[in-house]
């Protein structure tokens, strides 16, 4: 007989969960110490709900756990912060298989280990729908916080990688027949892949997003080299709700417009192959790519994209409130 959370009970579940937690877990709250000098805390939270953000059809338990961690870590990276610790609360129907939720925690822990942080607490409740609620804490130097409202006219708009690949992965997971379109070899990252291996790589973009802490580390290195010690020149956010949405949010918050370099906007061959005439829509509005969209002085941006594989300058910040060629009605909204 398959164990369920009803059979195991809350204390049995907690015993399983503790193997994935920091040693500070065990009391009513987790003592985490003070922030580093001249740093401030950054806090973000996200929920993942069965049928909205994941399903058994498209996502393994381990991938659900990875995504739950990665989407929150991406928010920290988008602020320029390093992770400090995370808490995860779960709502589960009583008939949930223990193996499923254990797999979720295994994937969650794998992601945290990859990025040098820990699970420090959480909660469990009965729920009609499988639900994960994650809160992440990070630290960032007070003069290095990346925010949306500080973009300046003349700034370059840079992205850390291709968009539309998460959408491509999701479409493959929902429609097996699309796999046949990916038999020809394509370059993914630094590798040439074809067939089953290529399909798996594209699906991973959806199932296991990568927080771009590497881009932030490079950016901070360049800032030190260029002696940007007083006025922090970077604005931005991640592109979890779509590239078009990120550009629009930055422009609205900063009271500026944007000119897009359409010929420079990268469209991966896999996206072109799968989407056809809709490839640009997938790039702009597909969402869940978790790349960073950053505005910074042009000279800094040129160095940034030359040093970061896959990064591209796709436009510039201009006066006014117009965004060249974007239709924002297609951007992701939770309650549409």
C-alpha positions as CSV (number, residue, x, y, z in Angstrom):
1,X,0.0,0.0,0.0
2,X,1.3,3.5,-0.9
3,X,1.9,5.8,2.0
4,X,-0.1,9.0,2.0
5,X,0.2,12.0,4.2
6,X,-3.0,11.0,6.0
7,X,-1.3,7.7,7.0
8,X,2.0,9.3,7.9
9,X,0.6,12.3,9.8
10,X,2.1,15.7,10.4
11,X,4.9,14.5,12.8
12,X,5.9,11.8,10.3
13,X,6.0,14.4,7.5
14,X,8.2,16.7,9.6
15,X,10.6,13.9,10.3
16,X,11.1,13.5,6.6
17,X,11.3,17.3,6.0
18,X,14.0,17.8,8.6
19,X,16.6,15.9,6.6
20,X,16.4,18.6,4.0
21,X,16.6,21.5,6.5
22,X,19.3,23.6,8.1
23,X,20.5,22.6,11.6
24,X,18.8,25.7,13.0
25,X,15.4,24.1,12.5
26,X,13.6,22.6,15.5
27,X,12.3,25.6,17.5
28,X,9.4,27.9,17.0
29,X,11.5,30.1,14.8
30,X,15.0,30.0,13.2
31,X,17.8,32.2,14.6
32,X,19.7,33.5,11.5
33,X,22.0,36.2,12.9
34,X,22.3,39.8,11.9
35,X,22.8,41.0,8.4
36,X,26.4,41.8,7.3
37,X,27.6,45.4,8.0
38,X,26.4,47.9,5.4
39,X,24.0,45.4,4.0
40,X,20.2,45.2,4.0
41,X,17.8,42.3,4.0
42,X,15.8,41.5,0.9
43,X,12.6,39.4,1.2
44,X,10.5,37.8,-1.5
45,X,7.7,35.2,-1.6
46,X,6.0,33.1,-4.3
47,X,3.2,30.5,-4.3
48,X,3.0,27.5,-6.6
49,X,-0.4,25.8,-7.0
50,X,-1.2,22.5,-8.6
51,X,-3.0,23.1,-11.9
52,X,-1.7,26.7,-12.2
53,X,2.1,26.5,-11.8
54,X,2.7,22.8,-12.2
55,X,1.0,19.5,-13.0
56,X,2.0,15.8,-12.9
57,X,1.8,15.8,-16.7
58,X,4.6,18.3,-17.1
59,X,6.6,18.4,-13.9
60,X,8.1,15.6,-11.7
61,X,8.0,16.1,-7.9
62,X,11.8,17.0,-7.9
63,X,11.2,19.6,-10.7
64,X,8.3,21.1,-8.7
65,X,10.7,21.5,-5.8
66,X,13.5,23.0,-7.9
67,X,11.1,25.5,-9.5
68,X,9.7,26.5,-6.1
69,X,13.2,27.4,-4.9
70,X,14.5,28.8,-8.2
71,X,11.6,31.3,-8.8
72,X,12.3,32.8,-5.4
73,X,16.1,32.8,-5.8
74,X,15.6,34.5,-9.2
75,X,13.9,37.4,-7.4
76,X,16.8,37.7,-5.0
77,X,19.2,37.7,-8.0
78,X,17.1,40.4,-9.7
79,X,17.7,42.6,-6.7
80,X,21.4,42.0,-6.7
81,X,21.2,40.0,-3.5
82,X,22.8,36.8,-2.3
83,X,20.5,34.2,-0.7
84,X,20.5,33.9,3.1
85,X,17.8,31.2,3.7
86,X,14.3,30.1,2.7
87,X,11.2,28.8,4.3
88,X,8.6,26.6,2.6
89,X,5.0,25.9,3.7
90,X,3.0,23.2,2.0
91,X,-0.7,22.6,1.8
92,X,-1.6,19.0,0.9
93,X,-4.7,16.9,0.4
94,X,-4.7,13.9,2.8
95,X,-4.4,11.5,-0.1
96,X,-1.1,13.0,-1.4
97,X,1.5,10.3,-1.7
98,X,4.4,10.7,0.7
99,X,6.8,9.9,-2.2
100,X,5.5,13.0,-4.1
101,X,6.1,15.5,-1.3
102,X,9.5,13.9,-0.4
103,X,10.5,14.3,-4.1
104,X,9.5,18.0,-3.9
105,X,11.7,18.6,-0.9
106,X,14.5,16.7,-2.6
107,X,14.4,18.9,-5.6
108,X,14.1,22.0,-3.5
109,X,17.1,21.0,-1.4
110,X,19.1,20.3,-4.6
111,X,18.5,23.8,-5.9
112,X,19.4,25.4,-2.6
113,X,22.6,23.4,-2.4
114,X,23.5,24.5,-5.9
115,X,23.3,28.2,-4.8
116,X,24.8,27.9,-1.4
117,X,21.8,28.4,0.9
118,X,19.5,26.4,3.2
119,X,15.9,25.7,4.1
120,X,15.4,27.1,7.6
121,X,11.7,26.4,8.3
122,X,8.1,26.2,7.1
123,X,4.7,24.8,7.9
124,X,2.3,22.1,6.8
125,X,-1.5,22.3,6.5
126,X,-4.4,20.3,5.0
127,X,-5.5,21.8,1.7
128,X,-7.9,20.7,-1.1
129,X,-5.1,21.5,-3.6
130,X,-1.4,20.9,-3.5
131,X,0.1,24.3,-2.7
132,X,3.6,25.5,-2.0
133,X,4.4,28.9,-0.5
134,X,8.0,29.9,-0.3
135,X,9.7,32.9,1.2
136,X,13.3,33.7,0.5
137,X,15.7,36.0,2.4
138,X,18.7,37.6,1.0
139,X,21.4,40.2,1.7
140,X,22.7,43.0,-0.6
141,X,25.1,45.9,0.0
142,X,23.0,49.0,0.7
143,X,24.5,50.8,-2.3
144,X,24.1,47.8,-4.7
145,X,20.3,47.2,-4.7
146,X,18.9,46.7,-8.2
147,X,15.4,48.3,-8.5
148,X,13.0,49.0,-11.3
149,X,12.5,52.8,-10.8
150,X,16.1,54.0,-11.5
151,X,16.5,53.5,-15.3
152,X,17.9,56.6,-17.0
153,X,17.5,58.0,-20.5
154,X,20.4,56.8,-22.5
155,X,20.8,53.5,-20.6
156,X,21.2,50.3,-22.6
157,X,18.7,47.6,-22.1
158,X,20.5,44.2,-21.7
159,X,19.2,40.7,-21.2
160,X,21.1,37.8,-19.8
161,X,19.9,35.2,-22.3
162,X,17.3,34.0,-24.9
163,X,13.6,34.2,-24.2
164,X,10.9,31.9,-25.3
165,X,12.7,28.6,-24.4
166,X,10.5,28.0,-21.3
167,X,7.4,28.4,-23.4
168,X,9.0,26.0,-26.0
169,X,9.6,23.4,-23.3
170,X,6.1,23.7,-21.9
171,X,4.6,23.3,-25.4
172,X,6.6,20.1,-26.0
173,X,5.5,18.7,-22.6
174,X,1.9,19.3,-23.6
175,X,2.2,18.1,-27.2
176,X,4.4,15.1,-28.0
177,X,4.1,15.6,-31.7
178,X,6.2,18.7,-31.5
179,X,9.2,16.6,-30.6
180,X,9.4,15.5,-34.3
181,X,10.3,19.1,-35.3
182,X,13.5,18.9,-33.2
183,X,15.3,16.0,-35.0
184,X,17.8,18.3,-36.7
185,X,20.8,19.3,-34.6
186,X,20.6,22.7,-32.7
187,X,23.0,24.6,-30.5
188,X,21.8,24.8,-26.9
189,X,24.2,26.7,-24.6
190,X,27.7,25.5,-25.6
191,X,26.6,22.1,-27.0
192,X,25.2,20.8,-30.3
193,X,22.2,18.6,-29.5
194,X,19.6,16.7,-31.6
195,X,16.7,14.4,-31.1
196,X,15.8,13.1,-27.6
197,X,18.7,15.0,-26.0
198,X,17.7,18.3,-27.6
199,X,14.0,17.8,-26.5
200,X,15.2,17.1,-22.9
201,X,17.4,20.2,-22.9
202,X,14.5,22.5,-24.1
203,X,12.1,21.0,-21.6
204,X,14.6,21.7,-18.8
205,X,14.3,25.4,-19.5
206,X,10.7,25.1,-18.3
207,X,11.2,22.5,-15.6
208,X,14.4,23.8,-14.0
209,X,14.9,27.6,-14.4
210,X,18.3,29.0,-13.4
211,X,18.6,32.0,-11.1
212,X,21.2,34.3,-12.7
213,X,23.5,34.9,-9.8
214,X,26.4,34.5,-12.2
215,X,25.3,37.6,-14.1
216,X,25.1,39.6,-10.8
217,X,28.6,38.4,-9.8
218,X,30.0,39.6,-13.2
219,X,28.1,42.9,-12.9
220,X,29.5,43.6,-9.5
221,X,33.0,42.7,-10.7
222,X,32.7,45.2,-13.6
223,X,31.3,47.9,-11.3
224,X,34.4,47.6,-9.0
225,X,36.7,47.7,-12.0
226,X,35.0,50.8,-13.4
227,X,34.9,52.5,-9.9
228,X,31.2,53.0,-9.8
229,X,31.4,53.8,-6.0
230,X,28.8,56.6,-5.6
231,X,25.9,56.4,-8.0
232,X,24.8,52.8,-8.6
233,X,23.9,52.8,-12.3
234,X,21.9,49.6,-12.7
235,X,18.1,49.2,-12.8
236,X,16.2,46.0,-13.6
237,X,14.2,42.9,-12.7
238,X,13.7,39.3,-13.8
239,X,11.6,38.3,-16.8
240,X,9.4,35.7,-15.1
241,X,6.2,37.3,-16.4
242,X,7.6,37.8,-19.9
243,X,10.3,40.0,-21.5
244,X,7.7,42.6,-22.7
245,X,6.2,42.8,-19.2
246,X,9.7,43.4,-17.6
247,X,10.5,46.2,-20.1
248,X,7.2,47.8,-19.5
249,X,7.4,47.6,-15.7
250,X,10.9,49.2,-15.7
251,X,9.7,52.0,-18.0
252,X,6.6,52.7,-16.0
253,X,8.4,52.7,-12.7
254,X,11.2,54.9,-14.1
255,X,8.9,57.2,-16.1
256,X,10.8,56.6,-19.3
257,X,10.2,54.9,-22.6
258,X,12.2,52.3,-24.6
259,X,13.5,51.8,-28.1
260,X,13.9,48.1,-29.0
261,X,16.6,47.0,-31.3
262,X,14.4,44.4,-33.0
263,X,17.2,43.0,-35.2
264,X,19.3,42.4,-32.1
265,X,16.6,40.5,-30.2
266,X,17.7,36.9,-30.1
267,X,15.3,34.2,-31.1
268,X,16.6,30.7,-30.5
269,X,16.3,28.3,-33.5
270,X,14.3,25.9,-31.4
271,X,11.7,28.6,-30.7
272,X,11.6,29.5,-34.4
273,X,11.2,25.8,-35.3
274,X,8.4,25.2,-32.9
275,X,6.5,28.5,-33.0
276,X,6.9,29.4,-36.6
277,X,5.2,32.8,-37.2
278,X,4.5,33.1,-33.5
279,X,8.2,33.0,-32.5
280,X,8.4,36.7,-31.6
281,X,5.3,36.3,-29.4
282,X,6.9,33.5,-27.5
283,X,10.0,35.6,-26.9
284,X,8.1,38.7,-25.7
285,X,5.1,37.1,-23.9
286,X,6.0,33.5,-23.2
287,X,7.1,34.1,-19.7
288,X,8.9,32.0,-17.1
289,X,12.4,32.4,-18.6
290,X,13.8,34.0,-15.4
291,X,16.5,35.9,-17.2
292,X,17.4,39.4,-16.0
293,X,16.5,42.5,-17.8
294,X,19.0,45.2,-16.8
295,X,19.3,48.9,-17.7
296,X,22.8,50.4,-17.4
297,X,25.2,52.9,-19.1
298,X,26.0,51.8,-22.6
299,X,29.8,51.4,-22.0
300,X,29.1,49.2,-19.0
301,X,26.5,47.2,-20.9
302,X,28.9,46.5,-23.8
303,X,31.5,45.1,-21.3
304,X,28.7,43.1,-19.6
305,X,27.4,41.4,-22.7
306,X,30.9,40.7,-24.0
307,X,31.8,38.8,-20.9
308,X,28.5,37.0,-20.3
309,X,27.6,34.2,-22.7
310,X,24.2,34.7,-24.2
311,X,23.8,38.2,-23.0
312,X,22.6,40.8,-25.6
313,X,21.9,44.5,-25.7
314,X,18.3,44.7,-27.1
315,X,17.5,48.4,-26.8
316,X,17.9,51.7,-25.0
317,X,16.0,53.9,-22.6
318,X,14.5,57.0,-24.2
319,X,12.5,60.0,-23.1
320,X,8.7,59.8,-22.9
321,X,6.4,56.9,-22.1
322,X,6.3,55.0,-25.4
323,X,7.8,51.5,-25.8
324,X,8.6,50.8,-29.4
325,X,6.4,48.0,-30.8
326,X,5.2,46.3,-27.6
327,X,1.6,45.3,-27.1
328,X,1.2,45.0,-23.3
329,X,-2.3,43.4,-23.5
330,X,-0.5,40.1,-24.0
331,X,1.6,40.2,-20.9
332,X,0.9,37.6,-18.2
333,X,-1.7,38.5,-15.6
334,X,-2.7,36.0,-12.8
335,X,-6.4,36.9,-12.9
336,X,-7.0,37.1,-16.6
